[in-house]
């Protein structure tokens, strides 16, 4: 069981959680087949239970119910990833669960949350997922009412996970919740101005890979054009580099990291981001110079701005200011300085 991933999920709920190993007086077969851990949230204890090897969901549910009856403690099932059909089965069985993809059904915590939400201090810093979803809201919500199914499709994030993030936005005063739907509580320009100090450069590291590795990987990985190359398509900056400049999410890069030849001192520049790069359509009057072919593979303008805004090259600084002005224009208001 990955304690750090479990903790990250509860941080998304804005809970202080403590996950620790636990010794249980259970038959040896349970010890061989399952991992157990103790979870403490808001002075309430739960038992986390995960399979060491994936097996039948029905059997896992039966065994979890048996454990729950024996230890008289609420059990939360932990999975690496859950299919939609399996989520439905767990809901029907009314068993609490979570997975490492930030899907969760934890009805007990809803009651706890109502008790502590008024006194819980919300952390200022956004998680990478919260930042990514905020950028998607700024760039893709065409009116005040949010189409959560559309945001789920664009982000690849499950609707329950989006509701948790939206709840945190509501507590920051960014969203309102009326008639069972979320709406922007501010104009997108005001929201961007307020959130700007919280938005972080998504780059965790930069690696150089050979053209041989790039050609081998590009069929399976979704490289997005970034850095100066992307900026050159959006403005007047000339890109003199002979190799490409791209980005990958940290998750994507980890899948292939061991297959890439290193060290390489000349080749394609790859930025490793904390979140999945966002697809953005630059086909508008604001982005007149963008080529159609390149447009399909470029990072979104807000993330691009975050990666370049601290660059001290005078040529790049000038283009970044132009980029910033265009961001304000597409958010609905001309930038005033």
N, C-alpha and C positions, 0 to 999 in steps of 0.2 A: 504494500500500500504506500502510495506516494503522499507523505504528510504535507509536503509543501504545496501540492496541487489542491489538496483538501482545504488547507488554510486559505489559499487564494480564492476559492469559491466563497468561503464565509466572509472574507474581506469584501467581496462584491456586494454582500448583504449589509455591509457596515457593522458586522458583529466582531467582537473580540473573541476568538475561539482558541482553545488549547487542545491539541491532539497529542496523545501520548500512548505508549505501549500499555497493554493490559494483560494480566494473567487470569484466566477463567477456569473454573472447575467444570470442564466439559469432557466428554469422551474423546479419546485420542484421535478418532477419525475426524472430528471437527478441527482439531489442531493441524492435522495434515492437509485438509482440503481448503481451509479458510484462514485469512488474516483478520485479526481483530485489533481494534484500537479504541481508546476511551476519548470521547469528545465532551468538553465542557464549554457551554455557551450560556452566558447570562446566568451563571450559577446552576444551570440545569445540565444533567449528565445524559449522554447517549452512548450507545455502542455502535461503532462502525464495523461493518462486516464486508469483506471482499473475498472473491474466489481467487485462489492461487493459480488455478487453471480454469479457463472458461468451460462451462458445461451447460446442462439443461437449465433454462431459466425457471421452469416450473419446479424442478427439484431444489434449486437455490432458494426459491420463495418458501417452499415447505420447510426446509432446514432453518431458514431465518425465523419463521414463525415458531418453530420448536424451540430455538434458542431464546426467543423473546419470552415465551411462556416459562422457560426454566429459570432465567435470570431476573425476570420481572423488571425489565428495563427496555425502553424504546430502542429499536434497532434501525439503523440507517444503512441501506445497501449501497456499496460503492462499486462503480463500474468504470472501465476505461472509456467505453463509448456504448451508447444505447441506440438501437434502431427504434423507429417510431412505433412499430407494433409491440415491442417489448415495453415501451413506456406506457402504452395503453393497458397492458396486462398488469403492470405494477400499480397503476392507478385503480384498476378494478379490485385488486387485492388490498388496496389502501395501505401499501407498504411505502415508507419513506425511502427515497433514493437520491443519489447524485452521481454524475459522471464527470470525467476530466475535461469534457467539452462544455462545462458550465450549464448543463441541464440538471434540474433538480425539482423534486417534489418533497417539501418539508413543511407540512401543515403545522407541526408543533412550533416552528419558529415564527409563524405568523402571529401567534399569541404573544410570544416573547417580544417580537418586534414592536407590537403595539404598546408594551409596557415600557420599553426603553428608548423608543425613537425620539421622544421629546428631550431626553437628556443626553443622547448620544451625539458626540461632536463628529461631524462629517470631516474626513480628511480632505485637505485642499487639493492634493495632487490627484490627477486622474490616472486610472489604470490605462494601459495601452488599448484595451478593448473599449473603455469608455471614451477615450480620445477618438478612436476610429469611428465609433457610432456617432459622436458629435459632429465630426467632419461630414459624415454621410447625411446627417440631418441638415446641416448648413447648405450642402451642395445639391441635395436631391428632393427636399421637401418644397413643393411648389406653392403651398398655401399653409395657413396656420395649423389646420388639422392634419395629424400624422397618420398615414396609411401604414400601420405596423406590419402588415403582410408584405408590402412593397419593401420596407426597410429590412425585413427578415430575408427577403429574396436577394437584395443587394448586398447585404452583409454576410449572408450564410450563417447567421446566428438564429437560434431557435427563439420563437416568440416568448416563452417564459423567461428566457435570459434577457431579452429586450425589456420586458416589463420590470425586471429588477434594476436594470440600468436607468430606465425612465423614472423609476421611483427615486433614485439618487439625484437625477436631474431636477425633479420636482422639488426636492428638499433644498436644492441650491437656488431655486427660484427661476429655473430656466423653462420649465414646462408646467402646464396646468392640466388637471384631469377633470373633465366634465362629460356627463352623459356617456360614461364608459369608453371615452376616447381621450387620447392625449393631444394637447395642442401646444404650440410654441407660446411661451409667456412673454416673449420680447420679440422685437424685430430681429432678423438674422444679423444685421449689422451690429445692433446693441449686444446680442448674444456673443458674437465673435469678439467684440471689444472687451467684454467682461471675461471671456474664457481665454483670451490670448495669453495671459500670464501663466495659465495652467498648461498650455499646449507645449509639449516637449518635442525636441528633435528626435524622430523615431529611429535614427541610425544607432546601432549598438557597436558595429565594427565595419570596416571596409576591407575586402580581400581582392586580390588580383588573380584572375584565372586565365589559363591559356585559351587560345582560340580552339584548340582541339577539344578541350573540356567543354567549352561553351557550345560548340556545334553538337557534341554528344548529348548535352543536357537540355538544350532548348526545346526539344520535342516533348519533353516530359515536365518541364518547369515553366511557370508563367513569368518570364522576365519582363519587367516594365522599365521603359526608358526613364532615366532620372538625371540628376546633377546638371552639369553644364550643357550636356546634349539636349536634355528636355528644355532647358531655359533658352537654348538657341532656336528651337522651333517656335517658342512663344514670343520672341522679341527679335532684336537686331544683333544679338551677341553671336559672333562667329565661333563655331566649334572646330578647333584645329586638331583634335585628338584623332588618331588613326584607329583606335579601338573603341568599342561601345561602352556606355555607362548605364548600368542597370541596377535594379533593386530586387531583392527577394525577402520574404518574411523569414524570421528566425526559424520558424517551424519547417518551412520548405528547405532552407539551407541545411538544417541538421540531417535531413534525409539523405543528402548526397555529399556531405562534408568529407567523409572518409574516402570518397572515390576521387576527390580532386587533388591533382598533383600540386604540391607546395614544397619550397617557396617558389613563386613566380614573380619576376620583377617587371615584366612587360606583358600586358595583355588587357583583357576586359576588366573594367572597374565594377565591382559588385558591392552595393550597400546592403547590409543585413539590417532589416527593420524589426522593431518590436511587434508590429502588427502587419497583417496582410495588406499589401498595397491596394489602393482603391482604383477601380476602373473609372475613368472620367471621359465624357464626350466633349471634345473641344470644338465641335462643328457649330460655331456661332460667330456673329460679327465681332465679338470681343477678341476672338482668337483667329483672326483672318489669315495669319501666316502659317498656321499648322497644316502640315500635309496629312491627307486622309490615312495613309499607311502608318505613319508615325503616331497619329492621334489614337489609333486602336491600342497602342502599347505604352502609353505614357501615364505616369503617376498623376494623382490629382493635384491641383494648384496649391491647396492649403498645405498639404504635406511637403510639396516641393519647396514652398516658402519656408517652412520650418527647418528644412535641411540646409538652406542656403543663407538665411537671414543674418548669420554671424560671420559670413565670409568677408574677409578684409580686402579682397581684390577690387579696386575701383570700378573696373568694367562690370564685374558681377554685381557689385552693390547697386549700380545704376539700374541694371535690369531687374534686380530683386524689388526695387522700389516700384518699377513699372508693373511687375507681377502683383505686388501688394495692391496697387490701385485697381487692377483688373479684378482681383478677388472682391474688393468692395463693390465694384460695379455689378458683378454677377450675384452678389448677396442682396442687391436691390437698392443701393444708394451710392452715389458718387463719393469717392474718398476725398475728405476735406483737408488732409495733411497729417 
